[in-house]
Amino acid sequence: MTLNCVVVDDSAIQRLSIVKLIENHESLNLVAEYSSALETKNGLNTKKVDLIFLDIEMPVLNGFELLDVLNNKPQIIFVTGKTEYAFKAFNYDATDYLQKPITKERFNQAVEKAIEQHKLKLDFNETEGEHIFVKSNLKKRKVYIKDIKWIEALGDYVKVVTEETSLVVLSTMKAFEKELPEGKFLRIHKSYIVNLDKIDRFNSKNVEVGAYEIPLSRNKKTQLVDALNNM
């Protein structure tokens, strides 16, 4: 297994040190290196990237601010000279947090974590059904697509409502929507995405999922009818 990766650091010397470690690792393929977050944001639109080695303290946009504007986030290994950002990095679901200067042994440990996470993401067991992984309450949880009833916006978080429970996940609605299989879910309101299979009834104002009524935006009714007819 090979992970496509990029290096983001405003220091040319620091980029070079990470690039050398990447080039000496058989499971990594360097596709680009960037000196700023803005350059990275534009570059990721045209490249398939599995992993970013990301500096935090950069001009204009720092590493955290870059992640805030990315729709599809690859795995992140933060690379920084300070320890004070470690807790915040964990909240951004970072795979690992490397403190400069980086040893080869510590670098390889972080890469192994990334490889395991990548395998986990690719894992698809047809006997169990299609699923995604979400991070809730500091734990990775497998959620089966067929069990999701709806997703609700909660500020900087979303609430994933399933047949058994509700999970609060750090994500935007737009980013979470991209994780869902096409044709099975529809955003029917600025604050709600619904599993089309779970809809029992609907009218011009609401969608009923079991005993719950979910608001339906006026301009989404035609889209909803089309989506249900095409299932």
N, C-alpha and C positions, 0 to 999 in steps of 0.2 A: 504493500500500500504506500502511495506517495501523496503527500499533501502539497498543494500549491500555496506558496506563502509570499508575503511581502514584508518589507522592513520599513518602518516609519520612524524617523528620528531627524531632528534638525541639525545634529552634529554628524559631519561626514566621517569623523574618526570612529564614533560609536556605531554608525551604520556599517562601516567596513569590518569591525570586529564581529558583528552579528552575521554579516554576509559570509565571512570565513567559516563560522560555525555551521551555517546552513549548507554551504557547499561541501562540507566534510561529513554531512549526515545523509545516509543513503535513502532515507524516507522523506526528504524534503526537496522541493523544486522551487527555486527562487524565480518568481515571475516579474518582480519589480522592486525598486527601492525608492522611497519618497522622502523629501526633506521637510514637508509640511502636511498638515491635516487637510488643507484645501486641495493640494495636489493629489492626495490620497483619495479624497471623495470623488474627484473627477476620474481618476484612474480606475477605480473599482467598478465603474459603470461599464467598462469594456473588457474586464478580465474575470476569469473564474478563480476565485481565491478561497481557500479553505482555512487559512490561518494568517493572522497579522501579529507581527512582533512590533508592539506599539509603545513608543515613548509617551510620557504623560505631559511633561512641561515643554510646550512648544509655543511659539508666538502666534498671535491671531486666534487660532483655535487650539485648545489643548487636546490631549487624547480622549478625555471623557466627553468633551463637546463634539468631537468627531463622531463618537459612537452614538450620540444623541440624534445626529442628523442622518445616520445610515439606516436605510430601510431593511436591507438584508445583511445581518451581521455575521461575518465568519467567526471562527474561534479567535479569542484574543489572549495573547500572552503579553502582559504589560512588562516593559523594561524601563526601569527608572533608578535613579541614584538615591532615592529616599524611601523610607519605610512608611511614612505617614499616610500614604495613599492606599495602603493595603486593604483596609476595611471597605473603602469606597469601591475599590477594584472588585472585591468579592460581590458587592451589590450589582455590579455590571456583568456578573456571571462570567468572570474571567477564568480561563482554563488554568492559568498560573500567573505568578508575580515574581519576576526576576529582578534582583537588585544588582546594579553595576558595582564593581566589575564582575562579569559573569564567567564562571568556570565552565569548562566543557562538561564536567559531570552534572552540574546543576542544570545546564542547558538541555542535556540529553534527557534528564528526568522530566523536564517540562514538555519536551517533544513527545515522550512516551504517553504522558497524560492526554495530549492532543490527539494522538493516534487512537487511543482507547475511546475517547469521546467521539471521534469520527466514525469508528466502527459501530458505536452505540447508535449513532444517528442513522447510519445506513442499514442497520439491522431491521429486517422486515420478515416477520414470520406469518405466512399466509394462514396457518391454522389458528392463529390468535386474532388476526385481523390487522388492518392498517392502523398505525398509531403515530403519535408525535411525543416528544419529550419536553416537559416544561419544568421550570424551576420555581418551586413554591415552598415557603418556610425553610429556605436554605437547603432543600433537597431536590434532586432530579426525580421527576415522577413520569411514568409512562401513562399516557391518556389515549384510550382507544377512540378513534374518530366516531364510531357508531354510538358511543356513549355520550358524546357532547351534545347538549341540548341548545345552549346558546352561549355567546360571549358578550360580556357587558363592560363598558368603559368605566374606569374608576380613577380619573385623574391620570397619574403617571403609571397606573397599573390597569390590568384587565382582570375581570372575574370570569373564570371558565366554569360554567355550570354543567355538571354531568348527571347521569342517572343516580349516582350514589352520593356525590359530594359537590362542593364548590372549592375552586383553587384560585388564589390571588397570585398573579404573575406580573413581574415588572416588564411591561411592554406597552407599546402604543397599539391602538386598534389596527392601524395600517400595517404595522410590522407583523402582528399576529395573523392577520388575514392572509398574508403571503405564505404562512406556514400550513395553511389548510388546503386540502385537495380541491382543485377547481371543479365547479359544477355541483358541489355538495353543500356549500354554504353560501349565504347571501347577506350582505350588509343592508339591512332594511331600514336602518335609522342611524344617525351619527353616533349613537351610543350602543347599538346592538348589531351583532352578527348572529344569524340563526341557522341551525342545521335544518335543511329543507325536509329531510326525512321525519323530523319531529313535529312538523306543523300539522295540527289537527283541523283548524279552521282559520279563516281570516276574513276581515271586512275592510272597509276603506280606511280604518283608523288603527286597527290592532291585528296582531297575529296571535293565535292561541296555541300554546304548547302545554298540553295537559291542562292543569288548572290555572296556568299563568297567562296573563295577557301582556304582550310585548308591543310597544308602540311601532306603528308602520308609517314611515314618512310618505307624504302624499305623492311625491315624485318617484317613489319606489314600487308602487302597486303594479304598474305595467311590467316592470322588470321581474317582480316576484311571480306574476302569472306566467310569464315566458319561461322563467327558470323551472317552475313546477311542471310545466307542460313538456319540458325537454329532459326531464329526469328519466 
